């Protein structure tokens, strides 16, 4: 996955929300393991580009 692709965890709005205070996406307790893995990969990629 590249940063420009929509990550898997964003394919279902019940799995995530945007935390205004932290200014980043957060997962809900409804996120399955595949979404959690996608979320972690997404932020690893973003952290690597900073």
N, C-alpha and C positions, 0 to 999 in steps of 0.2 A: 504494500500500500504506500502511496505517496501522500503528502500532506494535502494535496489538492483533491484527492478522492474523498467521497463521503464515507466515513467510517461505519462499520457495521452497527455499532451501538446507537448510531443516529437514525437507523432505519425504523425504529419504533419509539415514538414520543413518550411512551410509558416507562422507558428504561432510563431516561436522563432528563435533566433540567439544567438551566444555566444559573449558577450561583453568582448573583451580582456582587456580593461582598468579596468573594474570592476571585471573581472575574474569570471563571472557568466552568466547564461542564462538570456535573456530578452525576453519579449513577443513583438510581432508585433501587429499592429492595426487590423490584420486579425484574431486574436485568439478569438474564441467564449467563452462564459461564462464558459462552462465546462472545457476548456483549462486553463482559468484564475484560476478557482478553483483548478485544478490539480497543476498548477504552485505554487500557494500559499501553498498547502499541501506539495509539494515537499520541498520547502524551510523551512517550519515549521519543517519537519522531520529532515532535515540537521542541522538546528540550534539547535535542541534538542540533536543531537549526538555529538556536539562539546563541 
